[in-house]
Amino acid sequence: MNMKVHIFSLDGKPFEEIELPPVFDTELRPDVIKRAVLAAQTARLQPWGADVMAGKRTSAETWGKGFGVSRTRRVKGTRYPAAGMGAFSPHTVGGRRAHPPKVEKVLRERINRKERRLAIRSAIAATKEKKLISSRGHVVDGVVGIPVIVTDEFEKLRKASDVRDVIKKLGLWGDIERVKESKRIRAGRGKVRGRRYKEAVGPLLVVNEDGGIVRGARNFPGVEVVKVSELDVETLAPGGKPGRLTLWTKGAIQKLTEGVFS
């Protein structure tokens, strides 16, 4: 049964009522959503592996018996110190890797087309479940309504100050503050590989057309703006966990009514 919800003006006040599209009645399937997210993530991986002859192109030979050292292959000309540098054998200093990455390793998680479309519909339906949204860590206290639907005038806001005022009136600013406070330095080697910082995921703004909102909201931490026609599971359910706090424009909801994901 389709539920009716309010459409809010830029002042944060309800002025119209609309019936949610049938896609919001889709059964929640966290298992399918997780598979779809893994399929999207692994599709970006590039298989790679070591040369089959890596570490084997050497003239190293064993010294044989009678030298008081193990009979492993040693690089010529490195007799001293430490009785020479080992080669070829995986267990020696300077030897090859025992089990290098293999090109033939299966990296991709594959998913059927119908399952992927079911995952998108299920992830969209999860955006109206307040309990799920709260379990993801989003701040839902003070939000005018879930799902949050705003007029199409929101898509034309180009200034960050105007976008901030509307977001505050709709009650979403608390979640952006949470994201801002969550920024921290990553543990491990990722710090020197271009991913020094980690940050929580913030609200998702789904629009029908970009009239300037992408420019107006691009500097808010954790906020992501996407056209409804370009929605995917990974955006709706980051990490494979459904229930992202989402703001929809009226045009985006009407696009869903037309059955863009049916």
C-alpha positions in Angstrom: 0.0 0.0 0.0 1.5 3.3 -1.1 1.8 5.8 1.8 1.3 9.6 1.5 4.0 12.0 2.6 4.5 15.8 2.6 6.5 17.8 0.2 8.3 20.6 2.0 9.0 24.1 0.7 12.5 25.7 1.0 11.3 27.2 4.3 10.9 23.7 5.8 7.1 23.8 5.9 4.8 21.2 4.3 2.6 22.6 1.5 1.6 19.6 -0.6 1.0 15.9 -0.2 2.1 13.2 -2.5 1.8 9.4 -2.8 5.1 7.5 -2.8 5.8 5.5 -5.9 5.3 1.7 -5.8 9.1 1.2 -5.7 9.0 2.3 -2.1 7.0 -0.8 -1.3 9.7 -3.2 -2.4 10.7 -5.8 0.1 14.0 -5.1 2.0 16.7 -7.5 0.8 20.0 -6.7 2.6 21.6 -9.9 1.1 20.9 -8.8 -2.5 22.0 -5.3 -1.8 25.3 -6.5 -0.3 25.9 -8.7 -3.4 25.2 -5.8 -5.7 27.6 -3.5 -3.9 30.3 -6.1 -4.0 29.7 -6.6 -7.7 30.1 -2.9 -8.3 33.3 -2.7 -6.2 35.0 -5.7 -7.6 34.1 -4.6 -11.2 36.7 -1.8 -10.7 39.5 -4.2 -9.8 42.2 -4.9 -12.3 43.7 -8.4 -12.3 47.5 -8.5 -11.9 50.1 -11.0 -11.1 53.9 -11.6 -11.1 55.8 -12.9 -14.1 56.1 -16.7 -13.9 59.9 -16.3 -14.2 60.2 -13.6 -11.6 63.1 -14.4 -9.3 64.2 -17.4 -11.4 66.4 -15.6 -13.9 69.7 -16.1 -12.0 72.9 -18.0 -12.4 73.1 -18.7 -8.7 74.4 -22.1 -7.8 74.8 -24.1 -4.6 78.4 -24.4 -3.2 77.9 -28.0 -2.5 79.0 -29.9 0.5 82.0 -29.1 2.8 81.6 -25.4 3.4 79.6 -25.6 6.7 76.6 -23.8 5.1 73.3 -24.9 3.8 73.3 -26.1 0.2 71.0 -23.4 -1.1 71.6 -21.5 -4.3 73.7 -18.4 -3.8 74.5 -15.3 -5.9 78.0 -15.5 -7.3 80.4 -12.9 -6.0 78.6 -12.5 -2.6 80.6 -15.1 -0.7 81.3 -12.7 2.2 79.8 -11.5 4.5 77.0 -13.8 5.7 78.2 -16.7 3.4 76.6 -15.1 0.3 73.2 -13.9 -0.8 70.6 -16.5 -1.5 68.6 -16.7 -4.7 65.7 -18.6 -6.3 64.7 -20.4 -3.1 61.7 -18.7 -1.5 63.0 -19.4 2.1 66.3 -17.5 1.6 67.2 -13.8 2.1 67.1 -12.4 -1.5 65.1 -15.3 -2.8 61.9 -15.1 -4.9 58.4 -14.8 -3.4 56.8 -18.2 -2.5 53.3 -17.5 -3.6 53.0 -14.3 -5.7 49.7 -12.9 -6.9 48.2 -14.9 -9.7 46.5 -13.4 -12.8 44.0 -16.2 -12.9 42.6 -15.5 -9.4 38.9 -14.7 -9.6 38.3 -11.2 -8.2 34.8 -10.3 -9.4 31.5 -10.9 -7.7 29.0 -11.3 -10.5 25.3 -10.6 -10.1 22.3 -11.1 -12.5 20.7 -8.1 -14.0 17.3 -8.8 -12.3 19.0 -9.1 -9.0 20.9 -5.8 -9.5 17.6 -4.0 -10.3 15.9 -5.6 -7.3 18.8 -4.4 -5.1 18.4 -0.8 -6.4 14.6 -0.9 -5.7 15.2 -2.4 -2.3 17.8 0.3 -1.4 15.4 3.0 -2.5 12.7 1.5 -0.3 15.1 1.5 2.6 15.4 5.3 2.5 11.9 5.6 4.1 12.7 3.3 7.1 13.7 5.6 10.0 15.0 2.7 12.1 17.4 1.6 9.4 18.6 5.1 8.8 19.3 5.6 12.5 21.1 2.2 12.7 23.6 3.5 10.1 24.5 6.3 12.5 22.7 9.1 10.8 21.3 11.9 13.0 17.5 11.8 12.4 16.4 13.9 15.4 14.9 17.1 14.1 14.4 15.8 10.5 11.1 17.2 9.2 10.0 13.8 7.8 11.3 10.6 6.4 11.7 10.3 3.5 12.5 14.0 3.1 10.9 15.4 -0.1 11.5 19.0 -1.1 10.2 21.2 -4.0 12.1 21.4 -7.3 13.2 24.9 -6.5 15.9 23.2 -4.4 17.6 22.0 -7.6 18.3 25.6 -8.7 20.2 26.7 -5.6 23.8 27.6 -6.6 25.1 29.3 -3.4 26.3 27.2 -0.5 24.8 29.6 2.0 21.3 29.1 0.4 21.7 25.3 0.4 22.9 25.4 4.0 19.8 27.4 5.1 17.4 25.0 3.4 19.2 21.9 4.9 19.0 23.4 8.3 15.3 24.1 8.0 14.7 20.5 6.9 16.7 19.2 9.9 19.6 17.6 8.0 22.3 19.9 9.3 22.9 17.8 12.4 24.0 14.8 10.2 26.5 17.0 8.3 28.0 18.2 11.6 28.4 14.5 12.6 30.3 13.8 9.4 32.5 16.9 10.0 33.4 15.6 13.4 34.1 12.1 12.2 37.1 13.0 10.0 40.2 11.2 11.2 43.6 10.0 10.0 43.6 6.5 8.6 45.6 3.7 10.4 48.1 1.8 8.3 50.0 2.3 5.1 47.0 3.8 3.3 48.2 7.2 4.8 50.9 7.3 2.1 48.8 6.0 -0.7 46.5 8.9 -1.3 43.8 8.0 1.2 45.1 9.6 4.4 41.8 10.6 5.9 38.6 8.6 6.7 35.2 10.3 6.9 31.6 9.1 7.6 29.0 9.1 4.9 26.5 12.0 5.0 23.1 12.8 3.4 22.4 11.9 -0.2 20.6 14.5 -2.3 18.6 12.9 -5.2 17.5 15.4 -7.9 15.9 15.2 -11.3 18.1 17.8 -13.0 21.1 19.8 -12.0 20.1 23.4 -12.0 23.1 24.4 -9.9 22.7 22.3 -6.8 25.8 20.2 -7.5 27.8 23.4 -7.3 26.0 24.7 -4.2 26.3 21.5 -2.2 29.7 20.2 -3.3 31.7 21.6 -0.3 29.5 20.1 2.5 31.3 17.1 4.1 29.7 13.8 3.4 27.0 15.2 1.1 26.6 13.7 -2.3 24.3 14.9 -5.1 23.2 12.5 -7.8 20.5 12.5 -10.6 17.8 10.0 -10.1 18.5 8.5 -13.5 22.1 7.8 -12.3 21.3 6.2 -9.0 23.1 2.9 -8.1 23.2 0.6 -5.2 26.6 1.7 -3.9 25.4 5.3 -3.6 22.1 4.4 -1.8 23.7 1.8 0.5 27.4 2.6 1.1 29.4 -0.4 2.2 26.4 -2.6 1.4 24.3 -1.4 4.4 20.9 0.1 3.3 19.3 3.1 4.9 21.2 6.2 3.9 19.6 9.5 4.9 18.2 10.7 1.6 16.6 14.0 0.4 14.5 13.7 -2.7 13.2 16.5 -4.9 9.6 16.3 -6.2 10.9 15.8 -9.7 13.0 12.8 -8.7 10.0 11.2 -7.0 7.9 11.7 -10.1 10.7 10.1 -12.2 10.4 7.1 -9.9 6.7 7.0 -10.4 7.3 6.7 -14.2 9.0 3.4 -13.4 12.7 4.2 -14.1 13.8 1.2 -12.0 10.8 -1.1 -12.7 
